[in-house]
Amino acid sequence: MIPAPHRHTPAIIDLAAIRRNLMQIRAHIGTRPEIWPAVKANAYGHGAVKVSEAIEDLVDGFCVSNLDEAIELRDDDVIEKPILILSGIVPEDADIARELNLTLAAPSLEWLELIVKSGHDLSGLKLHIAVDSGMGRIGVQDFGEANAMIKLMDIHEIIFDGIFTHFATADEADNRQYEQQVHKFDEILANLSRRPKYVHSTNSAAGIWHTEQVQDIERLGLALYGLNPSGSVLTLPADIVLEPALSLYSELTHVKQIQAGDTVGYGATYKADGPTYIGTLPIGYADGWMRDMQGFHVLVNGKFCEIVGRVSMDQMTIKLDQPYFLGTKVTLIGQDQDLKISADDIAEYRGTISYEVLTSLSDRIYREYI
């Protein structure tokens, strides 16, 4: 899928806002911890390469999801700082990580044994042991397995560079699960055969509301892009004012008037109750503007306009208050005069989270950077 700049439906990415958000988090957590922002999933839809280049001078490393995301940042020496792959990789690809000086999450002793059986020269490869303290995805669950992994790394001259965990409820008001995870992680740390260079556990939410838990690395995620990682559950501290970095716009490609009884869209789910102006936009669920957005709204000329009819693959239709000219700007995420629509607003309407809204925006949407 290629970007479509000729379709006039751009996402505008404010790189300066991303830098300001980062500096606010830096001030909040202090100068000791390193900051390794998460630029996985195309930097949460903002563009991994451009975002990484824009903030490399402010950070100490980067976090991605998989090997290919890391390779994208290493290509043509885009990023030279450390890159941690958080989700583990296929064991036979460990030699690629070593060649590109990438750091891998080591999810289990079994996985490590497969790597060393590959026959590749693994000397100098950096690993961070993942600890499952309660997230339930990847990671060791006891210090015995962790120590067995450290011993095996030493035998094969693999660098035990770090150990980390991930909190499941750091963005929620109820701290009980969070405290249980902290206790389990601390117990494993206390029984390690030795401490690595990096111990880390905090994402955006933990770094914001549990600053005391920030250790050697802050893995900065959604807050970097200007959104509250807790949605509307927890209020940001007074010293943090985040700026959403992404706005999404389109324009009217067709305007017409329909009459009472006329229907719009697949399934004829919208029926006009009188003369109604309908505008068509060149964006649909193939772009990440999901089918269930019917009934939500966009902004035209500083006014809310309802999305009517089901969102199609490539187009959607809105109810207009008057017959606007073709090419009239439409705001899907962002501000128009006194009104605004945020990714959180969309998430609340869809019953999901802003992470999903942003990462669902497909490559077909052209990114413009300011």
Order of alpha helices (4+ residues) and beta strands (2+ residues): beta-alpha-beta-alpha-alpha-beta-alpha-beta-alpha-beta-alpha-beta-alpha-beta-alpha-beta-alpha-beta-beta-beta-beta-beta-beta-beta-beta-beta-beta-beta-alpha-alpha-beta
